[in-house]
């Protein structure tokens, strides 16, 4: 095996794995800009807690009010696209029966001859919005790590549904990659983060070797950054905090940075008041 194959399932879930809506925005753009047909949808009664993820009342084009229930749906490219095909799995993180949920979706992957899986996630991190969004690309599959120069995840602790589904896929012989964008925590909970979505799509193109649409994300990312700049300019405390994050990031990124220099900068950052704690589902920990 030298990669993910030609039928790659791209996965993103709304919920804990989706800071700044970066991951679900990526799959939404793929779906909007491609031609897809629905393959399978889980039974929401089995996996969702409606007090936690409530159904929504919506009005359709004919003016009728209907209930929309939380879901998780697999889509395949329609027609016969050439080269690598990007399939999609989108939905809401389930509230229960994760093993059954993962098993049901892996059965669909095997039935549809999916050859690889890429899980998209985004996490709140202590990073500045003014620097490039970093994306952790890792895999527990040794052959994939060698072929695509990926990192080996070392995180131990609580995980989201992406980790459960990826483990089930690997157990079934479907190689998986996790892509995690680091979203500035001081904006991740308040607004979508198009800059992080763009970073995820760029890394997705790199690991799959197929062209991935970006839409107008580049323009949105510039506007997003400018909006945060304007807000920070009105708040000296926020501006100073962002400057601290920038200094820490620049130290980490410097080609001349030694381990001791990085450690000293990190210690200074902590003394200035940063908590230095990665997100709960941070795969780098």
C-alpha positions as CSV (number, residue, x, y, z in Angstrom):
1,X,0.0,0.0,0.0
2,X,1.4,3.4,-0.9
3,X,-1.5,5.7,0.0
4,X,-5.2,5.9,0.6
5,X,-6.3,4.4,-2.7
6,X,-8.9,5.8,-5.1
7,X,-12.0,5.8,-2.9
8,X,-11.4,8.1,0.0
9,X,-14.1,8.8,2.6
10,X,-13.7,12.3,4.1
11,X,-15.4,12.6,7.5
12,X,-16.4,15.5,9.7
13,X,-18.9,15.7,12.6
14,X,-20.5,18.7,14.2
15,X,-19.7,18.8,17.9
16,X,-16.6,18.4,20.0
17,X,-14.4,17.7,17.0
18,X,-15.3,20.9,15.2
19,X,-13.9,24.1,16.8
20,X,-14.8,27.2,14.7
21,X,-16.9,24.9,12.5
22,X,-13.7,24.4,10.4
23,X,-14.1,20.7,9.7
24,X,-17.8,20.6,8.8
25,X,-17.4,23.7,6.7
26,X,-14.8,21.8,4.7
27,X,-17.1,18.9,3.9
28,X,-20.0,21.3,3.2
29,X,-17.9,23.0,0.6
30,X,-16.9,19.7,-1.0
31,X,-20.6,18.7,-1.2
32,X,-21.7,22.1,-2.5
33,X,-19.1,22.1,-5.3
34,X,-19.4,18.5,-6.4
35,X,-22.1,16.1,-7.5
36,X,-23.1,13.6,-4.8
37,X,-25.8,11.1,-4.1
38,X,-26.8,9.8,-0.7
39,X,-25.7,6.2,0.0
40,X,-26.7,5.7,3.6
41,X,-28.0,7.5,6.7
42,X,-28.1,6.1,10.3
43,X,-31.3,5.8,12.2
44,X,-31.3,8.9,14.5
45,X,-33.4,7.1,17.1
46,X,-30.4,4.8,17.9
47,X,-27.6,7.3,18.4
48,X,-28.8,10.8,19.3
49,X,-30.1,12.3,22.5
50,X,-32.7,14.8,21.4
51,X,-32.4,16.9,24.6
52,X,-28.7,17.4,23.7
53,X,-29.0,17.6,19.9
54,X,-32.6,18.8,19.3
55,X,-34.5,18.4,16.0
56,X,-35.1,21.6,14.2
57,X,-38.3,23.0,12.7
58,X,-37.8,24.3,9.2
59,X,-40.0,25.7,6.4
60,X,-39.5,24.1,2.9
61,X,-39.8,25.8,-0.5
62,X,-43.5,25.1,-0.6
63,X,-44.0,26.8,2.8
64,X,-44.6,23.6,4.7
65,X,-43.1,23.3,8.2
66,X,-41.2,20.0,8.7
67,X,-38.9,18.6,11.4
68,X,-35.2,18.0,10.5
69,X,-33.6,15.4,12.7
70,X,-29.9,15.1,13.6
71,X,-28.2,12.6,11.3
72,X,-25.0,11.1,9.9
73,X,-25.0,10.5,6.2
74,X,-22.6,8.9,3.7
75,X,-22.5,10.4,0.1
76,X,-20.7,9.0,-2.9
77,X,-19.7,11.0,-6.0
78,X,-22.2,10.6,-8.7
79,X,-21.2,9.7,-12.3
80,X,-17.7,8.2,-12.9
81,X,-15.1,10.8,-11.9
82,X,-11.6,10.1,-12.9
83,X,-8.7,9.7,-10.4
84,X,-9.2,9.7,-6.7
85,X,-12.8,10.0,-5.6
86,X,-13.7,11.9,-2.4
87,X,-16.7,10.4,-0.6
88,X,-18.3,12.2,2.3
89,X,-19.6,11.3,5.7
90,X,-21.2,14.3,7.5
91,X,-23.4,14.7,10.5
92,X,-23.6,15.2,14.2
93,X,-21.5,13.5,16.8
94,X,-23.7,10.8,18.3
95,X,-24.6,10.8,22.0
96,X,-24.6,7.0,22.5
97,X,-23.7,3.6,21.2
98,X,-20.4,4.7,19.6
99,X,-19.2,1.2,18.9
100,X,-22.5,0.2,17.1
101,X,-22.4,3.5,15.2
102,X,-18.9,3.0,14.1
103,X,-19.5,-0.6,13.2
104,X,-22.5,0.3,11.1
105,X,-20.6,2.9,9.1
106,X,-17.6,0.6,8.6
107,X,-20.0,-2.0,7.1
108,X,-21.1,0.7,4.6
109,X,-17.5,1.5,3.8
110,X,-16.7,-2.1,3.1
111,X,-19.8,-2.6,1.1
112,X,-19.0,0.4,-1.0
113,X,-15.3,-0.6,-1.4
114,X,-13.9,2.5,0.3
115,X,-10.1,2.3,0.2
116,X,-9.1,5.0,2.8
117,X,-10.5,7.4,5.3
118,X,-9.5,11.0,6.2
119,X,-11.0,12.4,9.4
120,X,-11.2,16.2,9.6
121,X,-11.2,17.8,13.0
122,X,-10.4,21.2,14.5
123,X,-9.5,22.0,18.1
124,X,-9.2,25.2,20.2
125,X,-5.5,25.9,20.7
126,X,-3.2,28.6,22.1
127,X,-2.3,30.0,18.7
128,X,-2.5,33.4,17.1
129,X,-4.9,34.2,14.3
130,X,-2.2,36.2,12.5
131,X,0.0,33.2,11.7
132,X,-0.7,30.3,9.3
133,X,-3.1,27.7,10.7
134,X,-1.1,24.6,11.6
135,X,-2.7,21.2,10.7
136,X,-1.6,18.1,12.5
137,X,-1.5,15.2,10.0
138,X,-1.2,11.8,11.7
139,X,-2.0,8.1,11.4
140,X,-1.7,5.0,13.4
141,X,-1.0,3.1,10.2
142,X,2.7,2.7,9.8
143,X,2.6,2.2,6.1
144,X,0.7,5.4,5.6
145,X,3.1,7.3,7.8
146,X,6.0,6.1,5.7
147,X,4.3,6.8,2.4
148,X,2.9,10.2,3.2
149,X,5.4,11.5,5.8
150,X,2.8,11.6,8.6
151,X,3.2,11.9,12.3
152,X,2.5,9.2,14.8
153,X,-0.2,10.3,17.3
154,X,0.9,10.1,20.9
155,X,-2.2,11.6,22.7
156,X,-3.8,9.6,25.5
157,X,-7.1,10.6,27.0
158,X,-10.7,11.3,26.2
159,X,-11.5,11.3,22.5
160,X,-14.3,12.3,20.1
161,X,-16.2,10.1,17.6
162,X,-13.6,10.7,15.0
163,X,-11.1,8.6,17.0
164,X,-13.6,5.8,17.6
165,X,-14.6,5.6,13.9
166,X,-10.9,5.8,12.8
167,X,-10.0,2.9,15.1
168,X,-12.9,0.8,13.8
169,X,-11.9,1.5,10.2
170,X,-8.3,0.5,10.8
171,X,-9.4,-2.7,12.5
172,X,-11.4,-3.5,9.4
173,X,-8.4,-2.9,7.1
174,X,-9.3,0.6,5.9
175,X,-6.2,2.9,6.4
176,X,-7.0,6.2,8.1
177,X,-5.5,9.6,8.5
178,X,-6.5,12.3,10.9
179,X,-6.1,16.0,10.0
180,X,-6.6,18.5,12.9
181,X,-6.5,22.2,12.5
182,X,-5.5,24.4,15.4
183,X,-8.1,27.3,15.8
184,X,-7.3,30.3,18.1
185,X,-9.3,29.6,21.2
186,X,-10.2,33.3,21.7
187,X,-12.4,33.2,18.5
188,X,-13.2,29.5,18.0
189,X,-16.4,29.6,20.0
190,X,-17.8,32.8,18.5
191,X,-17.5,32.6,14.7
192,X,-16.7,30.3,11.9
193,X,-13.0,30.1,11.0
194,X,-12.5,30.0,7.2
195,X,-8.8,30.3,7.6
196,X,-8.8,26.9,9.4
197,X,-11.2,25.4,6.8
198,X,-8.8,26.5,4.1
199,X,-5.8,24.9,5.9
200,X,-7.7,21.6,6.2
201,X,-8.6,21.5,2.5
202,X,-5.0,22.3,1.5
203,X,-3.8,19.4,3.6
204,X,-6.5,17.1,2.3
205,X,-5.4,17.8,-1.2
206,X,-1.8,17.0,-0.2
207,X,-2.6,13.6,1.4
208,X,-5.1,12.5,-1.2
209,X,-3.3,13.8,-4.3
210,X,-6.5,15.1,-5.9
211,X,-7.6,18.6,-6.6
212,X,-9.8,20.0,-3.8
213,X,-12.0,23.1,-4.4
214,X,-11.5,26.1,-2.1
215,X,-14.4,28.4,-3.2
216,X,-13.8,31.9,-1.9
217,X,-12.2,30.7,1.3
218,X,-9.0,32.7,0.7
219,X,-11.1,36.0,0.6
220,X,-13.1,34.9,3.6
221,X,-9.9,34.1,5.5
222,X,-8.5,37.6,4.9
223,X,-11.8,39.2,6.0
224,X,-11.9,36.9,9.1
225,X,-8.3,37.9,10.1
226,X,-9.0,41.6,9.5
227,X,-12.2,41.5,11.6
228,X,-10.2,40.0,14.6
229,X,-7.5,42.6,14.1
230,X,-10.0,45.3,14.4
231,X,-11.6,43.9,17.5
232,X,-8.1,43.4,19.1
233,X,-7.2,47.0,18.3
234,X,-10.0,48.1,20.7
235,X,-8.7,45.9,23.5
236,X,-5.2,46.4,24.8
237,X,-5.3,43.2,26.9
238,X,-6.3,41.1,24.0
239,X,-3.7,42.7,21.8
240,X,-1.0,42.0,24.3
241,X,-2.1,38.4,24.6
242,X,-2.0,38.0,20.8
243,X,1.5,39.4,20.8
244,X,2.6,36.8,23.4
245,X,1.1,34.0,21.2
246,X,2.9,35.4,18.2
247,X,6.2,35.4,20.0
248,X,5.7,31.8,21.1
249,X,4.7,30.7,17.7
250,X,7.6,32.4,16.0
251,X,10.0,30.7,18.4
252,X,8.6,27.3,17.6
253,X,8.7,28.0,13.9
254,X,12.2,29.3,13.8
255,X,14.6,27.0,11.9
256,X,17.3,28.0,14.5
257,X,15.2,27.1,17.5
258,X,16.7,24.6,19.8
259,X,14.8,22.5,22.3
260,X,16.2,24.6,25.2
261,X,15.2,27.9,23.5
262,X,11.7,26.6,22.9
263,X,11.4,25.5,26.5
264,X,12.6,28.9,27.8
265,X,10.1,30.7,25.6
266,X,7.3,28.4,26.7
267,X,8.2,29.0,30.4
268,X,8.1,32.8,29.8
269,X,4.7,32.4,28.1
270,X,3.4,30.6,31.1
271,X,4.7,33.2,33.5
272,X,2.9,35.9,31.5
273,X,-0.3,34.1,32.2
274,X,-1.0,31.6,29.5
275,X,-2.3,28.2,30.7
276,X,-0.5,26.3,27.9
277,X,-3.1,23.5,28.0
278,X,-4.0,21.8,24.7
279,X,-7.7,21.0,23.9
280,X,-9.3,17.9,25.4
281,X,-9.1,16.1,22.1
282,X,-5.8,17.5,21.0
283,X,-4.1,14.5,19.2
284,X,-0.6,16.0,19.7
285,X,-0.6,15.5,23.5
